[in-house]
Amino acid sequence: MSKTISYYNICLLKDGEKTAANFLDFIDEIAQINWGNRVRKVENSITAFFPMDFSSDPGKRIIPFGKFRMDYKPFIGDVSTSEIEEIRNDVVELVTMVYDHRFNTAVIDYNHYGLKQKDIENYLNTFLPNHGDTDWEVKLIPIKSKNSIEDVKASKQIKYFILKIKLDDYTSDWINERTSEETNLILNLLSSLSEATKDLEANIFDLKVSVGREKTTLSLEAIKQLLKTLNIDDSSIKSIKVRYRDQETEELDILDLKEINKDLKDKIFQNKSNANPTPEYVGNEIIENYNNHTSTIHENYLEFREDLVEVEFPEIREEPGEDYSLHNIDD
């Protein structure tokens, strides 16, 4: 089953201003705090920063955040019997965050029962000082997919093209109409696939066209012609993903032409069957996906860093205090 991941820039705010305070030092200091002080009550939920994993890149961290479910827990059982048992221990719902210090970027996977963006901010805020006239907080800022179809058309290298279409009578007629109007091998292939998909009684198909090791790029003219022909806003087209080399950054990037100017999200584990992956495994999958979006990440970072202010690093609150103590849980 696939998992959705969301991309953010992250920083410490001081009195509402973005700061250049070293966030890597911040999370590394939290990781050194003993377990009893890392487990905290936040918004009446018990939350914890679990042991980190390290990637081969010294500037990246894989950070599991856990939310303890102490009630409304599922049951355990065995498929061979109708018997079920209650779970006596606490259930931990994990989300994994990968932090990249180079671009102040955080990528977080989605868990319906786990912590969300604001929950992670609130938890990390409990380690920051808030006294007197100074207010510190952690801020996650969604990264936007800012590149456009024009960036793809200007590229000199296109590695692959993935088209996902919902097939119905309208779509089939539309493909056949375009095929009769223009000579394009991909459109001809789409027409053949749409007919074959009808015979299989399927209603969605994916088409991926990519280059092997022997070639560096797909036919640029064929892709440009196809993009000109497709109606990107058509609801039948679910996604159009292109992996291309950005002319400005010279980095390979993946752009979903249906998601331009939207918050950058992607999916991991789309073709993998691990039903209960460890945080380290999730983190490594995120890092692999991360490398597909370097151009977008870089461009967002250049804008993000423009108004960062230099500040003295704040003192970490190692103890939760009465406000965040586990003794302060509502019954």
N, C-alpha and C positions, 0 to 999 in steps of 0.2 A: 504494500500500500504506500502511495506517495505521501510525502509531507511537504507542506508549504513553508517556505522560508521568506523572511522579510529583511530588507536591508536598511540600515540607519547610519547616520553620523552620530557620534556620541561625545559628550563633553561634560565638564562641570560648569555650572552657572554660579556666578557670585553676584548677588543682588540683581539677578535677571540678565546679566551679561555673560556671553560665552567667553570662557577662559582657555588659556593654553596650558592649564595645569595638567601634569602628566597622568593620564588616565591609566596607563599601564602600571605605574607605581601604585596608584590607588587600589586597583584590584589585586595586585601582588601583596600589598599590605593586608588587605582583608583576608586573603588566603592563609596568612600566617596567624590569624587570630584563632584561638582554640574553638573547638566545635560548639561547646556550650554557649559561647558568646556570639557565634555566627548564626545560631538558630534563634529567630526573633519572631515576635508577634507583630504582624503588620496588617492593618485593616481587619483585625480579628481572624486572620489566617496565620498558621505557622509556616514560616518560609526559611529556607537555608541556602547558603552558598556551599555546594558540595566540592570535593577535591577536584582541582583543575587537572587538565591534561595539556601537554605541550606538543605543538607540531614541530616539524623540522625547521620552521622559520622562527627564530628567537623573538620576533616581534608579534607573534600570534599566540593567543590563549584560547583553549576550549573550556568553557565555564558552564557546568550544570547548575541550574537553579531548581530547587525542589519545593513543592507545595504539599504539605501533609494533609491528607484527607482522613479526618478522624471520625466522620460520620457519613452516612449515605454511601457506604462502601459496597463494592460488588461482592459476589460470592465466588468461591472456588468450587470446582467440581471435576468430574471425569466424564468424557464422552461415552464411556461404556456403561455408565450407571446414571440413574435419575437423582442420586443423592447430591446435595449441596451442603457446603459448610461456610460459616461466616469467617471472615478474615479477622483474626484477633489482633494482629499487629497493625500499625499505621500503614496506610497506602501512600506512597510518594509519587506525585505526578511531576515528571521532569520536563524541563525545556532546556535546550542547549543554546548557548550563545558563543559565537566565535568572534573574538575581538582582534582587529588588525591595527597595531599601533601606527604603522606607516601612514594610513589614511584616516585615522580616528573612526574606523568603521566597525559596526557591530552587526552581525547577522544572527537572527533568532528564529528557531523553528517553532511551529505552531502545535499546541496541544490544547484540545478543547477544554480539558479540566485543569490545565496548568496555568502558570503565570502569563499575563499579557504584558504589553509594553509598559503601561502605567504601573502595574504591580512590581515590575523589575526596578523601575525608577524609584518607587516608594521604598522598596527594600534597601536599595543602595543608599538612599538618602539617610537611612538610620545610622549610617557610619560617618556622616558629615556633621560638623559642628553647626548649630543654629542657636546663637546667643547674641545678646547685645543688638547692635545695628546691622550685623552681617548675616546674610541668608545664603546658604549653599544648597545646591541641588544638582542631581544628575538629570540630563536631558537627552532623550533619544529623538533624533530628527529624521523622518523618513527620507530616503534617497529617491529622487525622481528620475525616471527614464526620460532623458532630455533629447537624446539623439532622434533623428527623423529618417524618413524614407529617402530624403535627399542625401544623407550621410552614406546610406547604402549605395545609392546610385553613383556617388562620387568615388566609391571605393575601387581600388585596383585589385582587390583579392576577396573572393567570396568562397568560403570553405564548404558551407552547406546551406540548404534551404529546406525548411520543414513547413508543410501546409496541412492544417487540420480543418476538415470541412464536414459539416452536417449535411448529409445527403437526403434530398427530397425531390419531388418532381420539378419544383422550381429550379433547384440547383442544377439538376441534370440538364434541363432545357437551357439554362444559362451557359453551362460549360459547352454544350453542343453548338450553341449559337456562336460563341466566341471562337470555337475551333473552326467553324466554317468560314469565319471572317478573316482569321489570321493563321499564318503558318508558324507554329511554335511547337517544338517537340514535346515540351512539358504539358502544354494544353492538350495535345493529342493523347498523351499518356493519361491525363486527367479524364478525358472523355472515355478512354478504354476502361479505366478503373471504375468510373461511375457506372458503366454498364455491368461490369463484373460484380460490383458491390450490390447492385440490384438483384442479381441472380442469387447472391448469398444472403439476401434479405437483411443486410447490414445498413445502418443509417449514419455511421461516422467512419471516415477513413483518414489515415495520415499518409502523406507522401513526403519522403525524405530523399533529397538528391544531394549527394556529397562527392567530394574528390577523394581519391585514394592517395597513397604515398607518392605515386608517380607524377601527379599533377599538383599544381599550387592553387589553382582557382577554377571555379565553374565558368562557363561562358558568360562574360559580363553583359554582352548584348542580349542574350536570351533571357537572363534574369531581369534586366531593365525592361524588356518588352513584356514579360510576364507581370511585373509590378505595375506597369502602365495599364495593362488589361484588367487586372483584378480590381474589384471594388472592395477596398479594405474595410469599409464601414458596413458591408453587408453582414447581416446577422448569421447567415449560413457559414461564414468563415469564422471559425473559432480562434485560430491563431495562425500567424505567419512569422515564423522565427528564422532569422538570417544570422549566420556567423560570418562576420566580415572584418576586414582590417580598417580601422578608423584612420582617415587620412591625416588628421591633426595629431592624434596621440601616437599613431603607428602601432597601437595595440589591437589584438584580436578581441572582438566583443560580440555578444549575442544581443540582438534586438528583436523584440516581439512587436511587430508593426501595429498590433491591436492594442498595445499597452503604452503608447507614447504619451508622455506627460503625466503618467500615473505613478503611484508609489512602486518602487522596484521590488517585485516579488518573483519567486521561481519555485520549482519543485525539485525535490531529491527523492531517491528510491523509486523512480518511476518504473524501472525494469528489474527491481530487486525484491526478493520475497522475505527478507528478514523482518519478522513480525514484532520483535522487541529489541531493537538495536541499542547498544550501550551509548552513553554520551560521547565516548571517544570515537565510536563508529559514525555517529551522527555528525560530529564535528569534522571528521575527515571528509565526509560527503559534502558538507557545507563548503569546506575549503576548496574542494574540486570544482564545485559550482561557482564559487567566488572568482576563480580564475577565468570564468567565461564573461565576466562583467567588468574587467579592469578599466576599460575606457570610460564607462558610465561612472564608476566609482571615482576615478581620477578627476573627471570634470566636476563632479559634485564636491569633491574635497577642495579643489581650487577655490570654489565659491564659498564653501563652508569656513575656510581658514582666514578669509579676508578680514573679519572683524573679531578675531580672537584677541583677548587682552592678556598680557603677562601678569601673573599674580604669584604670590608666595603660596606654596602648597599648604592646604589646611591640615590641621591635626586630626587624625582619625579617632573616632569614638569606638574604642575597643569593647566597651561594655554596653549592653543594650539599654540599661537604665530602666526605670519603672514603666515608662511609656511602652517599651517594646519587650518587656519581660514575658516569659511564658506563664508567669503567675497571674498575668493580667488578661487571661482569656475569658471571654464571656461564656457562661454556661448555656 
